Structure formats: C-alpha cells, structure tokens
Amino acid sequence: MKGWQIFRHSFNLVMANLDQALRLSLVLYLVQSAYTIYSFLNPPEMTEFEGTQIPVMAPDTILPTIVLGLLAVIASLWIAVAWHRFALTGETAIGWVPRFHGSEIISYLGRSILIGILVVLGVVVVSIPVGIISIGLPWLAGVMSLILIGLAAYLFFRLGIMLPAAALGETLKLGDAWEATKGQSGPILMLALIVVGASIVIQLPSWFNDDPTSIISLVYSLVVNWFATIIGISVLTTLYGHFVEGRSIE
C-alpha cells in the first residue's frame, strides 16, 4: 500500500537522521515552545458574560503572548524550511541553528495560508450536506466528523507539496501540485487516515490524564509535538520527492 509506504519512509527519514533532526530543530523548537510554556504558566482568567464563562487574558500577558506567538510562527517555519532542505538537498545545520532562508520562509508562509484557506473552504462546502445528514441521523455525527477531518488531511497533502517547493526556492503552482498527485487519491487518502489515526493515538495518554494542566502533561505534549512536527514535515517532503522529483519510497 503506497500510503503506508509514504508514511513509513517519512518516519524512517526522521529516525535515520535523528541527530540532524535535533540539530536543525531543537533550539528553534525551544523558541517555539516558549509560547506554549508561557501560556501554560499564565492561563486566561474565566469571566462570566451573559451567563457564559469565557476566557479573558490578563492585560499584562497580552504583549508577551503576541510576541511569543510571532516568534513561534517564525521558528516553526524556519524548522520546516530547514528540514525540507536537508531531506531534499542535504543542507545541514551550522552548529545548532540552521541557515535562515528569509525569502523561502516568506514564500512558505504565503503558500501555507493559501493552502489553509482552500482546505477550510473545501471542508465548509462538504460540511453542509454532512451536517444535514447528521441532523437526520445524529448517531452518525462522530463518523461525519472523522470524514471531515480525513477530507482536510487529504486536501492538505494533495496541495501541500507546494511547501517543500517553496523551501527550495522553486515555483510549484496550485494547479501543478494538484496535477502532480493526480490519480493518487487512494494512496493519499490512506496516508491521511494513517496520519490522523497516529495523531489520535499519540494524544490518548493526555486525554486520559486526570490532570491535563500538570507539568507531566506539558512535557509529554512538547516531546510528542516535536516528533509529530518533524514527521509531518517529512511526509510533505516524501510526497514532493516521490510525486514531483520521482524519488523512490522503497
């Protein structure tokens, strides 16, 4: 099954190059995680509004949250570009911080926003008939939700090969990305289901934790999210390498 081969190849790419994965991402991931840690230490206050409890940020936490949020976005984009370039061109880090490719990072951000908008639009369009069916058959609501999540992942993977191209400074138009994965709906759908399933599995311990606000939960989340981030970037790298560059996934 090609979908499983793509996921396995992506996972093995990380495991076989774990030292480089850490060199390329560890420092930047710590910067990215500062936002999560700060939010954990400074949770929003709950205020009642028209009978409903809503979270409200304390005034003195607004600016740090914004700054750390922006740094987290930059760091995540930096990691993605660095890992794509390593996997596809062999570009390694100098010390513990990868090279900064400003134009590629900006292009990566722009294409990420475009893909995000298209995926949301696709899900919204499909959610209308799905919602109607769920009203008539409420016991199918959970299944319908999974269908929408799977659809979002499917669309993201078909269009997401634009992102490794951006990391390399190359132009891959929206139509070209869709054409490159034409006829591969089965494997990509299978890949989407595998990725969604794996994401659920690794989050199960935190869901069953009696105290989700504990330090242990925070540490677990940070470690698991690092692996999920690198493997997720690797999946896009593998898709690009296989469907655009014709690389083997055996």
VOBA-1610 file (N, C-alpha, C; in pm, whole numbers, padded with zeros to 5 digits, always signed):
BEGIN
Met+00084-00119+00000Met+00000+00000+00000Met+00089+00125+00000Lys+00074+00206-00104Lys+00163+00320-00120Lys+00147+00421-00007Gly+00024+00440+00041Gly+00002+00534+00150Gly+00084+00498+00272Trp+00087+00369+00306Trp+00167+00323+00420Trp+00316+00337+00390Gln+00357+00311+00265Gln+00497+00325+00227Gln+00544+00469+00244Ile+00459+00563+00206Ile+00494+00705+00220Ile+00513+00741+00368Phe+00421+00696+00451Phe+00432+00725+00595Phe+00555+00659+00654Arg+00578+00534+00619Arg+00694+00461+00673Arg+00824+00527+00630His+00830+00566+00504His+00950+00633+00453His+00975+00764+00528Ser+00869+00837+00556Ser+00880+00964+00628Ser+00928+00941+00771Phe+00872+00839+00836Phe+00912+00806+00972Phe+01058+00762+00975Asn+01095+00676+00883Asn+01233+00628+00879Asn+01331+00740+00848Leu+01287+00837+00770Leu+01373+00952+00738Leu+01413+01025+00865Val+01319+01038+00956Val+01348+01105+01083Val+01436+01018+01171Met+01400+00891+01185Met+01474+00802+01273Met+01618+00781+01226Ala+01639+00775+01096Ala+01774+00753+01041Ala+01860+00878+01051Asn+01797+00992+01068Asn+01871+01119+01075Asn+01832+01197+01200Leu+01816+01124+01309Leu+01769+01186+01432Leu+01865+01294+01482Asp+01995+01270+01463Asp+02093+01369+01507Asp+02077+01500+01431Gln+02056+01491+01299Gln+02036+01611+01219Gln+01901+01676+01249Ala+01801+01593+01276Ala+01670+01647+01311Ala+01680+01734+01436Leu+01757+01687+01533Leu+01776+01764+01656Leu+01858+01890+01631Arg+01963+01878+01553Arg+02048+01994+01524Arg+01971+02103+01448Leu+01884+02059+01358Leu+01811+02153+01276Leu+01692+02217+01348Ser+01645+02151+01452Ser+01518+02197+01509Ser+01517+02225+01658Leu+01610+02168+01735Leu+01597+02172+01880Leu+01592+02315+01935Val+01689+02398+01899Val+01693+02535+01951Val+01570+02613+01907Leu+01535+02599+01779Leu+01418+02669+01727Leu+01290+02617+01790Tyr+01286+02487+01819Tyr+01167+02431+01881Tyr+01152+02482+02024Leu+01263+02505+02092Leu+01257+02564+02226Leu+01200+02705+02219Val+01240+02779+02115Val+01183+02913+02094Val+01033+02902+02068Gln+00997+02807+01982Gln+00855+02785+01951Gln+00777+02745+02076Ser+00838+02664+02160Ser+00770+02613+02279Ser+00755+02718+02387Ala+00831+02827+02378Ala+00821+02932+02480Ala+00679+02986+02487Tyr+00612+02994+02373Tyr+00473+03040+02371Tyr+00384+02944+02449Thr+00402+02813+02426Thr+00321+02712+02495Thr+00346+02716+02645Ile+00473+02726+02683Ile+00509+02727+02824Ile+00454+02852+02893Tyr+00467+02966+02826Tyr+00416+03091+02885Tyr+00263+03085+02902Ser+00196+03031+02801Ser+00051+03018+02810Ser+00011+02922+02921Phe+00093+02818+02941Phe+00068+02721+03048Phe+00082+02787+03185Leu+00185+02871+03198Leu+00210+02936+03327Leu+00118+03055+03351Asn+00060+03107+03243Asn-00028+03223+03256Asn-00162+03196+03186Pro-00240+03104+03241Pro-00368+03072+03177Pro-00464+03189+03183Pro-00554+03201+03086Pro-00650+03312+03087Pro-00747+03298+03203Glu-00792+03412+03250Glu-00891+03413+03357Glu-01030+03391+03298Met-01114+03324+03373Met-01251+03298+03327Met-01343+03408+03380Thr-01415+03471+03290Thr-01508+03578+03325Thr-01648+03544+03275Glu-01745+03573+03356Glu-01883+03544+03316Glu-01938+03656+03228Phe-01994+03617+03115Phe-02054+03713+03023Phe-02187+03659+02976Glu-02296+03725+03019Glu-02433+03685+02985Glu-02456+03538+03019Gly-02409+03500+03137Gly-02432+03365+03187Gly-02335+03260+03136Thr-02237+03302+03055Thr-02141+03208+02999Thr-02000+03243+03044Gln-01925+03143+03085Gln-01786+03163+03125Gln-01698+03171+03000Ile-01627+03283+02985Ile-01538+03298+02870Ile-01397+03331+02919Pro-01294+03283+02850Pro-01156+03313+02890Pro-01117+03455+02851Val-01051+03524+02942Val-01006+03661+02917Val-00859+03672+02959Met-00776+03722+02870Met-00635+03737+02901Met-00613+03855+02994Ala-00522+03837+03088Ala-00484+03948+03176Ala-00410+04052+03093Pro-00431+04181+03120Pro-00368+04286+03039Pro-00217+04274+03028Asp-00151+04233+03137Asp-00005+04227+03135Asp+00048+04105+03059Thr-00039+04016+03014Thr+00007+03899+02938Thr-00018+03913+02787Ile-00088+04020+02747Ile-00124+04034+02605Ile+00000+04053+02518Leu+00085+04149+02553Leu+00204+04177+02471Leu+00300+04058+02466Pro+00336+03998+02582Pro+00424+03880+02575Pro+00364+03767+02493Thr+00233+03748+02502Thr+00168+03642+02426Thr+00179+03668+02277Ile+00158+03793+02236Ile+00168+03827+02094Ile+00311+03808+02043Val+00408+03858+02119Val+00549+03847+02079Val+00592+03702+02069Leu+00560+03624+02173Leu+00598+03483+02174Leu+00525+03406+02064Gly+00401+03447+02035Gly+00326+03383+01928Gly+00391+03406+01792Leu+00435+03530+01768Leu+00504+03561+01642Leu+00636+03485+01631Leu+00709+03479+01740Leu+00835+03403+01740Leu+00810+03255+01715Ala+00701+03204+01769Ala+00667+03063+01749Ala+00638+03035+01602Val+00567+03126+01536Val+00536+03109+01394Val+00665+03111+01312Ile+00751+03208+01339Ile+00878+03219+01264Ile+00963+03095+01286Ala+00971+03050+01411Ala+01053+02932+01442Ala+00999+02807+01372Ser+00867+02791+01370Ser+00807+02672+01307Ser+00833+02673+01156Leu+00822+02789+01094Leu+00851+02800+00950Leu+00998+02774+00923Trp+01083+02825+01008Trp+01228+02807+00995Trp+01263+02658+01002Ile+01203+02589+01098Ile+01226+02444+01112Ile+01181+02370+00986Ala+01062+02403+00937Ala+01008+02334+00820Ala+01098+02351+00699Val+01138+02475+00673Val+01225+02501+00557Val+01358+02429+00573Ala+01414+02432+00693Ala+01544+02368+00717Ala+01536+02217+00696Trp+01428+02153+00746Trp+01418+02008+00733Trp+01390+01966+00589His+01306+02040+00519His+01283+02012+00377His+01415+02018+00301Arg+01492+02122+00325Arg+01617+02142+00252Arg+01719+02033+00285Phe+01722+01991+00411Phe+01812+01882+00447Phe+01773+01753+00376Ala+01645+01719+00382Ala+01599+01592+00325Ala+01611+01589+00173Leu+01595+01705+00109Leu+01593+01707-00038Leu+01725+01748-00101Thr+01806+01824-00027Thr+01933+01870-00085Thr+02054+01833+00000Gly+02031+01786+00122Gly+02143+01750+00209Gly+02202+01868+00284Glu+02135+01983+00283Glu+02185+02101+00355Glu+02175+02080+00505Thr+02287+02087+00573Thr+02290+02061+00717Thr+02302+02192+00794Ala+02288+02180+00926Ala+02295+02299+01012Ala+02439+02334+01043Ile+02463+02462+01066Ile+02592+02508+01116Ile+02576+02524+01266Gly+02636+02434+01342Gly+02611+02434+01485Gly+02473+02378+01515Trp+02399+02451+01598Trp+02266+02404+01638Trp+02154+02492+01584Val+02186+02579+01492Val+02083+02663+01430Val+02099+02655+01278Pro+01994+02614+01206Pro+02003+02604+01060Pro+02011+02741+00995Arg+02053+02742+00871Arg+02062+02868+00798Arg+01924+02930+00783Phe+01925+03062+00783Phe+01798+03135+00771Phe+01779+03174+00624His+01673+03118+00563His+01641+03149+00424His+01515+03236+00424Gly+01534+03367+00435Gly+01424+03458+00454Gly+01319+03455+00345Ser+01361+03460+00218Ser+01264+03463+00108Ser+01187+03332+00100Glu+01256+03221+00125Glu+01188+03092+00121Glu+01088+03079+00237Ile+01123+03133+00353Ile+01032+03128+00468Ile+00908+03212+00442Ile+00926+03329+00383Ile+00811+03413+00350Ile+00722+03344+00247Ser+00785+03283+00146Ser+00709+03209+00044Ser+00635+03092+00108Tyr+00700+03025+00202Tyr+00640+02911+00272Tyr+00517+02956+00349Leu+00529+03071+00416Leu+00416+03125+00493Leu+00299+03158+00401Gly+00329+03224+00289Gly+00223+03262+00196Gly+00150+03141+00140Arg+00224+03038+00103Arg+00161+02919+00048Arg+00086+02842+00156Ser+00136+02846+00278Ser+00066+02780+00389Ser-00070+02844+00412Ile-00073+02978+00407Ile-00200+03049+00425Ile-00296+03015+00312Leu-00245+03013+00188Leu-00328+02980+00072Leu-00386+02840+00085Ile-00302+02744+00119Ile-00348+02606+00133Ile-00450+02596+00247Gly-00423+02665+00357Gly-00516+02663+00469Gly-00653+02715+00431Ile-00656+02824+00355Ile-00784+02881+00311Ile-00858+02783+00222Leu-00787+02721+00128Leu-00851+02627+00035Leu-00903+02504+00108Val-00826+02455+00204Val-00870+02338+00280Val-00995+02371+00360Val-00996+02488+00425Val-01113+02529+00503Val-01235+02542+00413Leu-01218+02604+00296Leu-01329+02619+00202Leu-01383+02483+00158Gly-01291+02391+00130Gly-01332+02257+00089Gly-01411+02186+00197Val-01365+02197+00320Val-01433+02133+00433Val-01569+02198+00457Val-01576+02331+00445Val-01703+02401+00466Val-01807+02357+00364Val-01765+02346+00237Val-01857+02304+00131Val-01912+02165+00159Val-01824+02074+00197Val-01867+01935+00222Val-01945+01925+00353Ser-01915+02012+00449Ser-01981+02003+00579Ser-02130+02035+00572Ile-02172+02106+00468Ile-02314+02141+00456Ile-02400+02015+00438Pro-02374+01931+00336Pro-02454+01808+00326Pro-02429+01712+00441Val-02303+01711+00491Val-02272+01624+00605Val-02353+01666+00727Gly-02365+01798+00749Gly-02442+01848+00862Gly-02589+01813+00850Ile-02642+01820+00728Ile-02782+01785+00706Ile-02806+01637+00738Ile-02713+01553+00693Ile-02725+01409+00721Ile-02718+01383+00871Ser-02628+01455+00939Ser-02611+01436+01084Ser-02736+01474+01161Ile-02809+01575+01111Ile-02934+01615+01178Ile-03036+01503+01171Gly-03045+01440+01054Gly-03141+01331+01037Gly-03095+01202+01102Leu-02963+01183+01109Leu-02907+01062+01169Leu-02801+01103+01272Pro-02842+01150+01387Pro-02748+01203+01486Pro-02644+01102+01532Trp-02674+00974+01524Trp-02578+00872+01568Trp-02458+00864+01472Leu-02470+00929+01355Leu-02359+00930+01259Leu-02271+01054+01274Ala-02301+01139+01372Ala-02229+01266+01386Ala-02078+01244+01404Gly-02041+01146+01486Gly-01899+01118+01508Gly-01829+01073+01382Val-01895+00987+01306Val-01838+00938+01180Val-01823+01053+01081Met-01924+01138+01077Met-01918+01252+00985Met-01803+01346+01020Ser-01778+01364+01149Ser-01667+01449+01192Ser-01534+01391+01145Leu-01521+01259+01157Leu-01398+01194+01110Leu-01383+01209+00960Ile-01493+01205+00888Ile-01489+01221+00742Ile-01436+01360+00707Leu-01483+01461+00778Leu-01437+01598+00752Leu-01289+01614+00787Ile-01245+01552+00896Ile-01103+01558+00933Ile-01019+01489+00827Gly-01066+01372+00781Gly-00994+01300+00676Gly-00988+01379+00546Leu-01099+01447+00513Leu-01101+01530+00393Leu-01000+01644+00402Ala-00995+01708+00519Ala-00900+01818+00539Ala-00756+01769+00520Ala-00725+01652+00577Ala-00590+01596+00563Ala-00562+01559+00418Tyr-00661+01503+00350Tyr-00645+01464+00209Tyr-00614+01586+00122Leu-00692+01693+00139Leu-00671+01814+00060Leu-00535+01876+00093Phe-00500+01874+00221Phe-00372+01932+00261Phe-00255+01858+00197Phe-00261+01727+00194Phe-00149+01651+00138Phe-00141+01666-00014Arg-00254+01679-00081Arg-00252+01696-00226Arg-00194+01833-00264Leu-00228+01934-00186Leu-00180+02068-00216Leu-00049+02100-00145Gly-00021+02026-00038Gly+00093+02057+00048Gly+00228+02039-00016Ile+00236+01972-00131Ile+00368+01956-00195Ile+00419+02090-00248Met+00333+02193-00246Met+00380+02327-00278Met+00479+02378-00173Leu+00470+02327-00052Leu+00552+02378+00057Leu+00698+02337+00047Pro+00731+02210+00022Pro+00872+02177+00001Pro+00932+02252-00117Ala+00851+02275-00221Ala+00899+02353-00335Ala+00935+02494-00291Ala+00851+02553-00206Ala+00880+02687-00155Ala+01009+02687-00073Ala+01030+02581+00005Ala+01150+02572+00087Ala+01277+02566+00001Leu+01264+02513-00118Leu+01378+02502-00210Leu+01392+02626-00298Gly+01298+02721-00284Gly+01303+02840-00366Gly+01250+02817-00506Glu+01172+02711-00524Glu+01118+02678-00655Glu+00969+02715-00660Thr+00919+02727-00782Thr+00779+02763-00801Thr+00699+02640-00842Leu+00602+02605-00764Leu+00510+02497-00797Leu+00369+02552-00779Lys+00303+02578-00890Lys+00172+02641-00886Lys+00067+02545-00830Leu-00043+02603-00791Leu-00152+02525-00731Leu-00199+02414-00826Gly-00222+02450-00951Gly-00266+02350-01048Gly-00162+02244-01073Asp-00035+02282-01070Asp+00073+02184-01091Asp+00081+02087-00974Ala+00058+02137-00853Ala+00059+02049-00735Ala-00055+01948-00743Trp-00172+01996-00784Trp-00287+01906-00797Trp-00264+01803-00907Glu-00203+01847-01016Glu-00175+01758-01129Glu-00071+01654-01092Ala+00028+01693-01012Ala+00136+01601-00975Ala+00084+01483-00894Thr-00024+01504-00820Thr-00081+01397-00738Thr-00207+01338-00802Lys-00230+01370-00928Lys-00347+01318-00999Lys-00338+01165-01009Gly-00450+01100-00985Gly-00452+00955-00991Gly-00398+00887-00867Gln-00364+00966-00765Gln-00307+00911-00642Gln-00401+00932-00523Ser-00529+00948-00551Ser-00624+00975-00443Ser-00628+00864-00340Gly-00622+00739-00387Gly-00626+00625-00295Gly-00511+00627-00197Pro-00386+00630-00245Pro-00271+00634-00153Pro-00272+00756-00062Ile-00310+00873-00115Ile-00308+00993-00033Ile-00419+00989+00072Leu-00535+00934+00036Leu-00642+00917+00134Leu-00599+00821+00243Met-00533+00713+00204Met-00482+00618+00303Met-00379+00685+00393Leu-00291+00764+00333Leu-00192+00838+00411Leu-00260+00932+00510Ala-00364+01001+00464Ala-00437+01092+00551Ala-00497+01019+00671Leu-00555+00902+00646Leu-00615+00823+00753Leu-00509+00775+00852Ile-00393+00736+00799Ile-00283+00690+00886Ile-00235+00804+00975Val-00215+00920+00915Val-00165+01036+00991Val-00266+01079+01097Val-00394+01085+01061Val-00497+01122+01158Val-00504+01018+01269Gly-00500+00890+01232Gly-00503+00784+01332Gly-00384+00789+01425Ala-00264+00811+01370Ala-00143+00821+01452Ala-00151+00940+01547Ser-00207+01050+01498Ser-00221+01170+01581Ser-00313+01143+01700Ile-00420+01069+01675Ile-00513+01035+01783Ile-00445+00945+01886Val-00371+00847+01837Val-00305+00750+01927Val-00206+00819+02020Ile-00124+00910+01965Ile-00022+00972+02050Ile-00082+01074+02147Gln-00205+01117+02122Gln-00270+01210+02213Gln-00353+01140+02320Leu-00374+01010+02305Leu-00457+00937+02400Leu-00411+00950+02545Pro-00280+00938+02574Pro-00238+00950+02715Pro-00278+01083+02778Ser-00269+01192+02701Ser-00307+01322+02757Ser-00458+01332+02777Trp-00535+01266+02692Trp-00680+01269+02706Trp-00728+01196+02831Phe-00655+01091+02868Phe-00694+01012+02984Phe-00623+01057+03112Asn-00546+01163+03102Asn-00476+01215+03219Asn-00575+01285+03311Asp-00570+01252+03440Asp-00662+01312+03535Asp-00636+01462+03553Asp-00511+01505+03528Asp-00476+01646+03545Asp-00406+01697+03419Pro-00482+01739+03318Pro-00422+01785+03192Pro-00340+01912+03208Thr-00349+01979+03323Thr-00271+02102+03343Thr-00141+02075+03420Ser-00106+01949+03439Ser+00014+01915+03515Ser+00140+01937+03431Ile+00253+01947+03500Ile+00383+01962+03433Ile+00412+01840+03345Ile+00373+01723+03393Ile+00396+01600+03316Ile+00323+01607+03182Ser+00201+01655+03184Ser+00124+01669+03060Ser+00191+01768+02966Leu+00242+01876+03021Leu+00310+01976+02939Leu+00433+01918+02873Val+00515+01849+02952Val+00638+01789+02898Val+00605+01685+02792Tyr+00506+01601+02821Tyr+00465+01498+02724Tyr+00419+01564+02594Ser+00341+01669+02608Ser+00290+01739+02490Ser+00403+01798+02407Leu+00502+01858+02472Leu+00613+01919+02400Leu+00696+01814+02326Val+00722+01703+02392Val+00802+01597+02329Val+00728+01534+02212Val+00602+01500+02234Val+00521+01437+02130Val+00502+01531+02011Asn+00479+01658+02040Asn+00459+01754+01932Asn+00584+01775+01850Trp+00702+01760+01913Trp+00826+01770+01834Trp+00831+01658+01731Phe+00809+01535+01775Phe+00810+01422+01682Phe+00703+01440+01575Ala+00584+01480+01616Ala+00475+01498+01520Ala+00508+01604+01418Thr+00574+01711+01463Thr+00611+01820+01372Thr+00711+01773+01269Ile+00818+01709+01313Ile+00923+01665+01221Ile+00871+01557+01126Ile+00794+01463+01177Ile+00741+01358+01091Ile+00640+01417+00992Gly+00559+01513+01038Gly+00464+01577+00948Gly+00534+01650+00834Ile+00642+01720+00865Ile+00720+01787+00761Ile+00781+01684+00667Ser+00823+01571+00723Ser+00883+01465+00643Ser+00783+01403+00546Val+00656+01394+00588Val+00553+01341+00500Val+00540+01428+00376Leu+00536+01560+00395Leu+00529+01651+00281Leu+00654+01639+00195Thr+00770+01623+00260Thr+00895+01606+00187Thr+00892+01482+00100Thr+00842+01372+00158Thr+00834+01247+00084Thr+00737+01258-00033Leu+00624+01321-00011Leu+00527+01341-00119Leu+00588+01420-00234Tyr+00658+01526-00200Tyr+00722+01609-00304Tyr+00831+01529-00376Gly+00916+01463-00297Gly+01025+01388-00358Gly+00975+01277-00449His+00866+01213-00410His+00816+01099-00488His+00736+01143-00609Phe+00639+01235-00588Phe+00547+01269-00697Phe+00600+01380-00789Val+00689+01464-00740Val+00742+01572-00822Val+00881+01536-00876Glu+00968+01486-00790Glu+01105+01455-00832Glu+01124+01311-00873Gly+01022+01228-00849Gly+01031+01089-00893Gly+01121+01001-00809Arg+01139+01035-00682Arg+01226+00956-00595Arg+01153+00830-00548Ser+01232+00730-00517Ser+01176+00602-00471Ser+01139+00613-00323Ile+01038+00538-00284Ile+00999+00533-00143Ile+01016+00391-00088Glu+01085+00308-00162Glu+01107+00170-00117Glu+01208+00169-00002
//
